[in-house]
Amino acid sequence: MNTTTRLGEEIKKTGFVCRRCGRCCAGGPKDGNEVIVSPDEIRTIMGATGLEWNEIADPYPEFIDDPSGASYTLAWCLKRTARGCIFFGEDCRCTIYDHRPSICRTYPFMLQDGCLCISECPGLGDEGAGGKEAEVIARDLLARSAMEETENEKTAEVFSEAQLAKGDRCVIDSEGVTFLHG
């Protein structure tokens, strides 16, 4: 049995079916429910919406203080309002559904060290995804895992070469260092 089929079978056993309730998209900017997005995903959303980078993404809110006196974070996340993700429509639907990030495509699942991890979700434990739907989620999950691994490797490379000075505040990602002002 190939990896996608095996993972699809695991997903099928969870009884997951998306209820389209929007609970994964709701919640304010301080609830710890950030959606981390890669630079490529931000550009995809930019192309689909016509929005600019800074209208879509914020620096991941947890900054690390560097011994040099700089502070940095290693990711971007979708902007949020008090209601939730900025793309969470009034009808509880995603306004960028066809262009949504991989974390949204695969929720409530993630892979950690090759093992399937499952977040709380009202869609778990019902009749569940059919074999075809579970395999699509599995394929998306494997693609997400590979993308995240590549992002992490590239970010580590950029980080190792970053020259930060006292007072710098920045985002270090797979494409470089973005200095924040203000």
Contact map, one row per residue, 1 for C-alpha under 8 A:
11101100000000000000000000000000000000000000000000000000000000000000000000000000000000000000000000000000000000000000000000000000000000000000000000000000000000000000000000000000000000
11111100000000000000000000000000000000000000000000000000000000000000000000000000000000000000000000000000000000000000000000000000000000000000000000000000000000000000000000000000000000
11111110000000000000000000000000000000000000000000000000000000000000000000000000000000000000000000000000000000000000000000000000000000000000000000000000000000000000000000000000000000
01111111000000000000000000000000000000000000000000000000000000000000000000000000000000000000000000000000000000000000000000000000000000100110010000000000000000000000000000000000000000
11111111100000000000000000000000000000000000000000000000000000000000000000000000000000000000000000000000000000000000000000000000000000100100000000000000000000000000000000000000000000
11111111110000000000000000000000000000000000000000000000000000000000000000000000000000000000000000000000000000000000000000000000000000000000000000000000000000000000000000000000000000
00111111111000000000000000000000000000000000000000000000000000000000000000000000000000000000000000000000000000000001000000000000000000100100000000000000000000000000000000000000000000
00011111111100000000000000000000000000000000000000000000000000000000000000000000000000000000000000000000000000000000000000000000001001111100000000000000000000000000000000000000000000
00001111111110000000000000000000000000000000000000000000000000000000000000000000000000000000000000000000000000000000000000000000001001100000000000000000000000000000000000000000000000
00000111111111000000000000000000000000000000000000000000000000000000000000000000000000000000000000000000000000000001000000000000000000000000000000000000000000000000000000000000000000
00000011111111110000000000000000000000000000000000000000000000000000000000000000000000000000000000000000000000000000000000000000100001001100000000000000000000000000000000000000000000
00000001111111110000000000000000000000000000000000000000000000000000000000000000000000000000000000000000000000000000000000000001111001000000000000000000000000000000000000000000000000
00000000111111110000000000000000000000000000000000000000000000000000000000000000000000000000000000000000000000000000000000000001000000000000000000000000000000000000000000000000000000
00000000011111110000000000000000000000000000000000000000000000000000000000000000000000000000000000000000000000000000000000011001000000000000000000000000000000000000000000000000000000
00000000001111111000000000000000000000000000000000000000000000000000000000000000000000000000000000000000000000000000000000111111100000000000000000000000000000000000000000000000000000
00000000001111111100000000000000000000000000000000000000000000000000000000000000000000000000000000000000000000000000000000111111100000000000000000000000000000000000000000000000000000
00000000000000111110000000000000000000000000000000000000000000000000000000000000000000000000000000000000000000000000000000110111100000000000000000000000000000000000000000000000000000
00000000000000011111100000000000000000000000000000000000000000000000000000000000000000000000000000000000000000000000000000100000000000000000000000000000000000000000000000000000000000
00000000000000001111100000000000000000000000000000000000000000000000000000000000000000000000000000000000000000000000000001100000000000000000000000000000000000000000000000000000000000
00000000000000000111110000000000000000000000000000000000000000000000000000000000000000000001100000000000000000000000000000000000000000000000000000000000000000000000000000000000000000
00000000000000000111111000000000000000000000000000000000000000000000000000000000000000000001000000000000000000000000000000000000000000000000000000000000000000000000000000000000000000
00000000000000000001111111000000000000000000000000000000000000000000000000000000000000010001100000000000000000000000000000000000000000000000000000000000000000000000000000000000000000
00000000000000000000111111100000000000000000000000000000000000000000000000000000000000000000000000000000000000000000000010000000000000000000000000000000000000000000000000000000000000
00000000000000000000011111000000100000000000000000000000000000000000000000000000000000000000000000000000001000000000000010000000000000000000000000000000000000000000000000000000000000
00000000000000000000011111100000000000000000000000000000000000000000000000000000000110010000000000000000000000000000000000000000000000000000000000000000000000000000000000000000000000
00000000000000000000011111110000000000000000000000000000000000000000000000000000001110010000000000000000000000000000000000000000000000000000000000000000000000000000000000000000000000
00000000000000000000001011111010100000000000000000000000000000000000000000000000111110000000000000000000000000000000000000000000000000000000000000000000000000000000000000000000000000
00000000000000000000000001111110100000000000000000000000000000000000000000000001111110000000000000000000000000000000000000000000000000000000000000000000000000000000000000000000000000
00000000000000000000000000111111110000000000000000000000000000000000000000000011110100000000000000000000000000000000000000000000000000000000000000000000000000000000000000000000000000
00000000000000000000000000011111100000000000000000000000000000000000000000000000000000000000000000000000000000000000000000000000000000000000000000000000000000000000000000000000000000
00000000000000000000000000111111110000000000000000000000000000000000000000000000000000000000000000000000000000000000000000000000000000000000000000000000000000000000000000000000000000
00000000000000000000000000001111110000000000000000000000000000000000000000000000000000000000000000000000000000000000000000000000000000000000000000000000000000000000000000000000000000
00000000000000000000000100111111111000000000000000000000000000000000000000000000000000000000000000000000000000000000000000000000000000000000000000000000000000000000000000000000000000
00000000000000000000000000001011111100000000000000000000000100000000000000001100000000000000000000000000000000000000000000000000000000000000000000000000000000000000000000000000000000
00000000000000000000000000000000111110000000000000000000000000000000000000001100000000000000000000000011000000000000000000000000000000000000000000000000000000000000000000000000000000
00000000000000000000000000000000011111000000000000000000000100000000000000111100000000000000000000000010000000000000000000000000000000000000000000000000000000000000000000000000000000
00000000000000000000000000000000001111101100000000000000100000000000000000111100000000000000000000001010000000000000000000000000000000000000000000000000000000000000000000000000000000
00000000000000000000000000000000000111111100000000000000000000000000000000110000000000000000000000000000000000000000000000000000000000000000000000000010000000000000000000000000000000
00000000000000000000000000000000000011111110000000000000000000000000000000010000000000000000000000000000000000000000000000000000000000000000000000000000000000000000000000001110000000
00000000000000000000000000000000000001111111000000000000000000000000000000000000000000000000000000000000000000000000000000000000000000000000000000000000000000000000000000000000000000
00000000000000000000000000000000000011111111100000000000000000000000000000000000000000000000000000011000000000000000000000000000000000000000000000000000000000000000000000000000000000
00000000000000000000000000000000000011111111110000001001100000000000000000000000000000000000000000000000000000000000000000000000000000000000000000000000000000000000000000000000000000
00000000000000000000000000000000000000111111111000001000000000000000000000000000000000000000000000000000000000000000000000000000000000000000000000000000000000000000000000000000000000
00000000000000000000000000000000000000011111111100000000000000000000000000000000000000000000000000100000000000000000000000000000000000000000000000000000000000000000000000000000000000
00000000000000000000000000000000000000001111111111100001000000000000000000000000000000000000000100110000000000000000000000000000000000000000000000000000000000000000000000000000000000
00000000000000000000000000000000000000000111111111111001000000000000000000000000000000000000000000000000000000000000000000000000000000000000000000000000000000000000000000000000000000
00000000000000000000000000000000000000000011111111100000000000000000000000000000000000000000000000000000000000000000000000000000000000000000000000000000000000000000000000000000000000
00000000000000000000000000000000000000000001111111000000000000000000000000000000000000000000000100100000000000000000000000000000000000000000000000000000000000000000000000000000000000
00000000000000000000000000000000000000000000111111100000000000000000000000000000000000000000000100000000000000000000000000000000000000000000000000000000000000000000000000000000000000
00000000000000000000000000000000000000000000111111110000000000000000000000000000000000000000000000000000000000000000000000000000000000000000000000000000000000000000000000000000000000
00000000000000000000000000000000000000000000111011111011000000000000000000000000000000000000000000000000000000000000000000000000000000000000000000000000000000000000000000000000000000
00000000000000000000000000000000000000000000010001111111000000000000000000000000000000000000000000000000000000000000000000000000000000000000000000000000000000000000000000000000000000
00000000000000000000000000000000000000000110010000111111100000000000000000000000000000000000000000000000000000000000000000000000000000000000000000000000000000000000000000000000000000
00000000000000000000000000000000000000000000000000011111110000000000000000000000000000000000000000000000000000000000000000000000000000000000000000000000000000000000000000000000000000
00000000000000000000000000000000000000000000000000111111100000000000000000000010000000000000000000000000000000000000000000000000000000000000000000000000000000000000000000000000000000
00000000000000000000000000000000000000000100110000111111110000000000000000000110000001000000000000000000000000000000000000000000000000000000000000000000000000000000000000000000000000
00000000000000000000000000000000000010000100000000001111111000000000000000011110000000000000000000000000000000000000000000000000000000000000000000000000000000000000000000000000000000
00000000000000000000000000000000000000000000000000000101111110000000000000011110000000000000000000000000000000000000000000000000000000000000000000000000000000000000000000000000000000
00000000000000000000000000000000000000000000000000000000111110000000000010111000000000000000000000000000000000000000000000000000000000000000000000000000000000000000000000100000000000
00000000000000000000000000000000010100000000000000000000011111100000000011111000000000000000000000000000000000000000000000000000000000000000000000000000000000000000000000000000000000
00000000000000000000000000000000000000000000000000000000011111100000000010000000000000000000000000000000000000000000000000000000000000000000000000000000000000000000000000000000000000
00000000000000000000000000000000000000000000000000000000000111110000000010000000000000000000000000000000000000000000000000000000000000000000000000000000000000000000000000000000000000
00000000000000000000000000000000000000000000000000000000000111111000001110000000000000000000000000000000000000000000000000000000000000000000000000000000000000000000000000000000000000
00000000000000000000000000000000000000000000000000000000000001111100001110000000000000000000000000000000000000000000000000000000000000000000000000000000000000000000000000000000000000
00000000000000000000000000000000000000000000000000000000000000111110111100000000000000000000000000000000000000000000000000000000000000000000000000000000000000000000000000000000000000
00000000000000000000000000000000000000000000000000000000000000011111111100000000000000000000000000000000000000000000000000000000000000000000000000000000000000000000000000000000000000
00000000000000000000000000000000000000000000000000000000000000001111110000000000000000000000000000000000000000000000000000000000000000000000000000000000000000000000000000000000000000
00000000000000000000000000000000000000000000000000000000000000000111110000000000000000000000000000000000000000000000000000000000000000000000000000000000000000000001110000000000000000
00000000000000000000000000000000000000000000000000000000000000001111111000000000000000000000000000000000000000000000000000000000000000000000000000000000000000000000111100000000000000
00000000000000000000000000000000000000000000000000000000000000001111111100000000000000000000000000000000000000000000000000000000000000000000000000000000000000000001111110000000000000
00000000000000000000000000000000000000000000000000000000000000111100111110000000000000000000000000000000000000000000000000000000000000000000000000000000000000000000001111000000000000
00000000000000000000000000000000000000000000000000000000000000111100011111000000000000000000000000000000000000000000000000000000000000000000000000000000000000000000000111110000000000
00000000000000000000000000000000000000000000000000000000001111110000001111100000000000000000000000000000000000000000000000000000000000000000000000000000000000000000000001110000000000
00000000000000000000000000000000000000000000000000000000000100000000000111110000000000000000000000000000000000000000000000000000000000000000000000000000001000000000000000111000000000
00000000000000000000000000000000000111000000000000000000001100000000000011111000000000000000000000000000000000000000000000000000000000000000000000000000000000000000000000111000000000
00000000000000000000000000000000000111100000000000000000111100000000000001111100000000000000000000000000000000000000000000000000000000000000000000000000000000000000000000100000000000
00000000000000000000000000000000011110000000000000000000111100000000000000111110000000000000000000000000000000000000000000000000000000000000000000000000000000000000000000000000000000
00000000000000000000000000000000011110000000000000000001110000000000000000011111000011000000000000000000000000000000000000000000000000000000000000000000000000000000000000000000000000
00000000000000000000000000001000000000000000000000000011110000000000000000001111100011000000000000000000000000000000000000000000000000000000000000000000000000000000000000000000000000
00000000000000000000000000011000000000000000000000000000000000000000000000000111111111000000000000000000000000000000000000000000000000000000000000000000000000000000000000000000000000
00000000000000000000000000111000000000000000000000000000000000000000000000000011111111000000000000000000000000000000000000000000000000000000000000000000000000000000000000000000000000
00000000000000000000000000111000000000000000000000000000000000000000000000000001111100000000000000000000000000000000000000000000000000000000000000000000000000000000000000000000000000
00000000000000000000000001110000000000000000000000000000000000000000000000000001111110000000000000000000000000000000000000000000000000000000000000000000000000000000000000000000000000
00000000000000000000000011111000000000000000000000000000000000000000000000000001111111010000000000000000000000000000000000000000000000000000000000000000000000000000000000000000000000
00000000000000000000000011110000000000000000000000000000000000000000000000000111101111110000000000000000000000000000000000000000000000000000000000000000000000000000000000000000000000
00000000000000000000000000000000000000000000000000000001000000000000000000000111100111111000000000000000000000000000000000000000000000000000000000000000000000000000000000000000000000
00000000000000000000000000000000000000000000000000000000000000000000000000000000000011111000011100000000000000000000000000000000000000000000000000000000000000000000000000000000000000
00000000000000000000010011000000000000000000000000000000000000000000000000000000000111111101111000000000000000000000000000000000000000000000000000000000000000000000000000000000000000
00000000000000000000000000000000000000000000000000000000000000000000000000000000000001111111111000000000000000000000000000000000000000000000000000000000000000000000000000000000000000
00000000000000000000000000000000000000000000000000000000000000000000000000000000000000011111100000000000000000000000000000000000000000000000000000000000000000000000000000000000000000
00000000000000000000000000000000000000000000000000000000000000000000000000000000000000001111100000000000000000000000000000000000000000000000000000000000000000000000000000000000000000
00000000000000000001110000000000000000000000000000000000000000000000000000000000000000011111110000000000000000000000000000000000000000000000000000000000000000000000000000000000000000
00000000000000000001010000000000000000000000000000000000000000000000000000000000000000011111111010000000000000000000000000000000000000000000000000000000000000000000000000000000000000
00000000000000000000000000000000000000000000000000000000000000000000000000000000000000111001111110010000000000000000000000000000000000000000000000000000000000000000000000000000000000
00000000000000000000000000000000000000000000000000000000000000000000000000000000000000111000111110000000000000000000000000000000000000000000000000000000000000000000000000000000000000
00000000000000000000000000000000000000000000100110000000000000000000000000000000000000100000011111110000000000000000000000000000000000000000000000000000000000000000000000000000000000
00000000000000000000000000000000000000000000000000000000000000000000000000000000000000000000111111110000000000000000000000000000000000000000000000000000000000000000000000000000000000
00000000000000000000000000000000000000000000000000000000000000000000000000000000000000000000000111110000000000000000000000000000000000000000000000000000000000000000000000000000000000
00000000000000000000000000000000000000000001100100000000000000000000000000000000000000000000000111111000000000000000000000000000000000000000000000000000000000000000000000000000000000
00000000000000000000000000000000000000001000100000000000000000000000000000000000000000000000010111111101100000000000000000000000000000000000000000000000000000000000000000000000000000
00000000000000000000000000000000000010001000000000000000000000000000000000000000000000000000000000111111100000000000000000000000000000000000000000000000000000000000000000000000000000
00000000000000000000000000000000000000000000000000000000000000000000000000000000000000000000000000011111110000000000000000000000000000000001100100000000000000000000000000000000000000
00000000000000000000000000000000001110000000000000000000000000000000000000000000000000000000000000001111111000000000000000000000000000000000000100000000000000000000000000000000000000
00000000000000000000000000000000001000000000000000000000000000000000000000000000000000000000000000011111111000000000000000000000000000000000000000000000000000000000000000000000000000
00000000000000000000000000000000000000000000000000000000000000000000000000000000000000000000000000011111111000000000000000000000000000001001000000000000000000000000000000000000000000
00000000000000000000000000000000000000000000000000000000000000000000000000000000000000000000000000000111111111000000000000000000000000001001100000000000000000000000000000000000000000
00000000000000000000000100000000000000000000000000000000000000000000000000000000000000000000000000000011111111000000001000000000000000000000000000000000000000000000000000000000000000
00000000000000000000000000000000000000000000000000000000000000000000000000000000000000000000000000000000011111000000011110000000000000000000000000000000000000000000000000000000000000
00000000000000000000000000000000000000000000000000000000000000000000000000000000000000000000000000000000011111100001111000000000000000000000100000000000000000000000000000000000000000
00000000000000000000000000000000000000000000000000000000000000000000000000000000000000000000000000000000011111110001110000000000000000000000100010000000000000000000000000000000000000
00000000000000000000000000000000000000000000000000000000000000000000000000000000000000000000000000000000000011111111100000000000000000000000110010000000000000000000000000000000000000
00000000000000000000000000000000000000000000000000000000000000000000000000000000000000000000000000000000000001111111100000000000000000000000000000000000000000000000000000000000000000
00000000000000000000000000000000000000000000000000000000000000000000000000000000000000000000000000000000000000111110000000000000000000000000000000000000000000000000000000000000000000
00000000000000000000000000000000000000000000000000000000000000000000000000000000000000000000000000000000000000111111000000000000000000000000000000000000000000000000000000000000000000
00000000000000000000000000000000000000000000000000000000000000000000000000000000000000000000000000000000000000111111100000000000000000000000000000000000000000000000000000000000000000
00000010010000000000000000000000000000000000000000000000000000000000000000000000000000000000000000000000000011110111110000000000000000000000000000000000000000000000000000000000000000
00000000000000000000000000000000000000000000000000000000000000000000000000000000000000000000000000000000000011110011111000000000000000000000000000000000000000000000000000000000000000
00000000000000000000000000000000000000000000000000000000000000000000000000000000000000000000000000000000000111000001111100000000000000000000000000000000000000000000000000000000000000
00000000000000000000000000000000000000000000000000000000000000000000000000000000000000000000000000000000001110000000111110000000000000000000000000000000000000000000000000000000000000
00000000000000000000000000000000000000000000000000000000000000000000000000000000000000000000000000000000000100000000011111010000000000000000000000000000000000000000000000000000000000
00000000000000000000001100000000000000000000000000000000000000000000000000000000000000000000000000000000000100000000001111110000000000000000000000000000000000000000000000000000000000
00000000000000000010000000000000000000000000000000000000000000000000000000000000000000000000000000000000000000000000000111110000000000000000000000000000000000000000000000000000000000
00000000000000111110000000000000000000000000000000000000000000000000000000000000000000000000000000000000000000000000000011111100000000000000000000000000000000000000000000000000000000
00000000000001111000000000000000000000000000000000000000000000000000000000000000000000000000000000000000000000000000000111111101000000000000000000000000000000000000000000000000000000
00000000000001110000000000000000000000000000000000000000000000000000000000000000000000000000000000000000000000000000000000111111000000000000000000000000000000000000000000000000000000
00000000000000111000000000000000000000000000000000000000000000000000000000000000000000000000000000000000000000000000000000111111000000000000000000000000000000000000000000000000000000
00000000000000111000000000000000000000000000000000000000000000000000000000000000000000000000000000000000000000000000000000001111100000000000000000000000000000000000000000000000000000
00000000000111111000000000000000000000000000000000000000000000000000000000000000000000000000000000000000000000000000000000011111110000000000000000000000000000000000000000000000000000
00000000001100111000000000000000000000000000000000000000000000000000000000000000000000000000000000000000000000000000000000000011111111000000000000000000000000000000000000000000000000
00000000000100000000000000000000000000000000000000000000000000000000000000000000000000000000000000000000000000000000000000000001111111000000000000000000000000000000000000000000000000
00000001100100000000000000000000000000000000000000000000000000000000000000000000000000000000000000000000000000000000000000000000111111100000000000000000000000000000000000000000000000
00000000000000000000000000000000000000000000000000000000000000000000000000000000000000000000000000000000000000000000000000000000111111110000000000000000000000000000000000000000000000
00000000000000000000000000000000000000000000000000000000000000000000000000000000000000000000000000000000000000000000000000000000111111111000000000000000000000000000000000000000000000
00000001101100000000000000000000000000000000000000000000000000000000000000000000000000000000000000000000000000000000000000000000111111111100000000000000000000000000000000000000000000
00011011100000000000000000000000000000000000000000000000000000000000000000000000000000000000000000000000000000000000000000000000001111111110000000000000000000000000000000000000000000
00000001000000000000000000000000000000000000000000000000000000000000000000000000000000000000000000000000000000000000000000000000000111111111000000000000000000000000000000000000000000
00000001001000000000000000000000000000000000000000000000000000000000000000000000000000000000000000000000110000000000000000000000000011111111100000000000000000000000000000000000000000
00011011001000000000000000000000000000000000000000000000000000000000000000000000000000000000000000000000000000000000000000000000000001111111110000000000000000000000000000000000000000
00010000000000000000000000000000000000000000000000000000000000000000000000000000000000000000000000000000000000000000000000000000000000111111111000000000000000000000000000000000000000
00000000000000000000000000000000000000000000000000000000000000000000000000000000000000000000000000000100110000000000000000000000000000011111111100000000000000000000000000000000000000
00000000000000000000000000000000000000000000000000000000000000000000000000000000000000000000000000000100010011100000000000000000000000001111111110000000000000000000000000000000000000
00010000000000000000000000000000000000000000000000000000000000000000000000000000000000000000000000000000000000100000000000000000000000000111111111000000000000000000000000000000000000
00000000000000000000000000000000000000000000000000000000000000000000000000000000000000000000000000000000000000000000000000000000000000000011111111100000000000000000000000000000000000
00000000000000000000000000000000000000000000000000000000000000000000000000000000000000000000000000000110000000000000000000000000000000000001111111110000000000000000000000000000000000
00000000000000000000000000000000000000000000000000000000000000000000000000000000000000000000000000000000000001100000000000000000000000000000111111111000000000000000000000000000000000
00000000000000000000000000000000000000000000000000000000000000000000000000000000000000000000000000000000000000000000000000000000000000000000011111111100000000000000000000000000000000
00000000000000000000000000000000000000000000000000000000000000000000000000000000000000000000000000000000000000000000000000000000000000000000001111111110000000000000000000000000000000
00000000000000000000000000000000000000000000000000000000000000000000000000000000000000000000000000000000000000000000000000000000000000000000000111111111000000000000000000000000000000
00000000000000000000000000000000000000000000000000000000000000000000000000000000000000000000000000000000000000000000000000000000000000000000000011111111100000000000000000000000000000
00000000000000000000000000000000000000000000000000000000000000000000000000000000000000000000000000000000000000000000000000000000000000000000000001111111110000000000000000000000000000
00000000000000000000000000000000000001000000000000000000000000000000000000000000000000000000000000000000000000000000000000000000000000000000000000111111111000000000000000001100000000
00000000000000000000000000000000000000000000000000000000000000000000000000000000000000000000000000000000000000000000000000000000000000000000000000011111111100000000000000000100000000
00000000000000000000000000000000000000000000000000000000000000000000000000000000000000000000000000000000000000000000000000000000000000000000000000001111111110000000000000000100000000
00000000000000000000000000000000000000000000000000000000000000000000000000000000000000000000000000000000000000000000000000000000000000000000000000000111111111000000000000001110000000
00000000000000000000000000000000000000000000000000000000000000000000000001000000000000000000000000000000000000000000000000000000000000000000000000000011111111100000000000011111000000
00000000000000000000000000000000000000000000000000000000000000000000000000000000000000000000000000000000000000000000000000000000000000000000000000000001111111110000000000000100000000
00000000000000000000000000000000000000000000000000000000000000000000000000000000000000000000000000000000000000000000000000000000000000000000000000000000111111111000000000000100000000
00000000000000000000000000000000000000000000000000000000000000000000000000000000000000000000000000000000000000000000000000000000000000000000000000000000011111111100000000011111100000
00000000000000000000000000000000000000000000000000000000000000000000000000000000000000000000000000000000000000000000000000000000000000000000000000000000001111111100000000011000000000
00000000000000000000000000000000000000000000000000000000000000000000000000000000000000000000000000000000000000000000000000000000000000000000000000000000000111111100000000000000000000
00000000000000000000000000000000000000000000000000000000000000000000000000000000000000000000000000000000000000000000000000000000000000000000000000000000000011111110000000000000000000
00000000000000000000000000000000000000000000000000000000000000000000000000000000000000000000000000000000000000000000000000000000000000000000000000000000000001111111000000000000100000
00000000000000000000000000000000000000000000000000000000000000000000000000000000000000000000000000000000000000000000000000000000000000000000000000000000000000001111100000000000000000
00000000000000000000000000000000000000000000000000000000000000000001010000000000000000000000000000000000000000000000000000000000000000000000000000000000000000000111110100000000000000
00000000000000000000000000000000000000000000000000000000000000000001110000000000000000000000000000000000000000000000000000000000000000000000000000000000000000000011111100000000000000
00000000000000000000000000000000000000000000000000000000000000000001110000000000000000000000000000000000000000000000000000000000000000000000000000000000000000000001111100000000000000
00000000000000000000000000000000000000000000000000000000000000000000111000000000000000000000000000000000000000000000000000000000000000000000000000000000000000000000111110000000000000
00000000000000000000000000000000000000000000000000000000000000000000111100000000000000000000000000000000000000000000000000000000000000000000000000000000000000000001111111000000001100
00000000000000000000000000000000000000000000000000000000000000000000011100000000000000000000000000000000000000000000000000000000000000000000000000000000000000000000001111100000001110
00000000000000000000000000000000000000000000000000000000000000000000001110000000000000000000000000000000000000000000000000000000000000000000000000000000000000000000000111110000111100
00000000000000000000000000000000000000000000000000000000001000000000000111110000000000000000000000000000000000000000000000000000000000000000000000000000000000000000000011111000111100
00000000000000000000000000000000000000000000000000000000000000000000000111100000000000000000000000000000000000000000000000000000000000000000000000000000001001100000000001111111110000
00000000000000000000000000000000000000100000000000000000000000000000000001100000000000000000000000000000000000000000000000000000000000000000000000000010011001100000000000111111100000
00000000000000000000000000000000000000100000000000000000000000000000000000000000000000000000000000000000000000000000000000000000000000000000000000000011111111000000000000011111000000
00000000000000000000000000000000000000100000000000000000000000000000000000000000000000000000000000000000000000000000000000000000000000000000000000000000011001000000000000011111100000
00000000000000000000000000000000000000000000000000000000000000000000000000000000000000000000000000000000000000000000000000000000000000000000000000000000001001000000000000011111110000
00000000000000000000000000000000000000000000000000000000000000000000000000000000000000000000000000000000000000000000000000000000000000000000000000000000000001000100000001111011111000
00000000000000000000000000000000000000000000000000000000000000000000000000000000000000000000000000000000000000000000000000000000000000000000000000000000000000000000000001110001111100
00000000000000000000000000000000000000000000000000000000000000000000000000000000000000000000000000000000000000000000000000000000000000000000000000000000000000000000000111100000111110
00000000000000000000000000000000000000000000000000000000000000000000000000000000000000000000000000000000000000000000000000000000000000000000000000000000000000000000000111100000011111
00000000000000000000000000000000000000000000000000000000000000000000000000000000000000000000000000000000000000000000000000000000000000000000000000000000000000000000000010000000001111
00000000000000000000000000000000000000000000000000000000000000000000000000000000000000000000000000000000000000000000000000000000000000000000000000000000000000000000000000000000000111
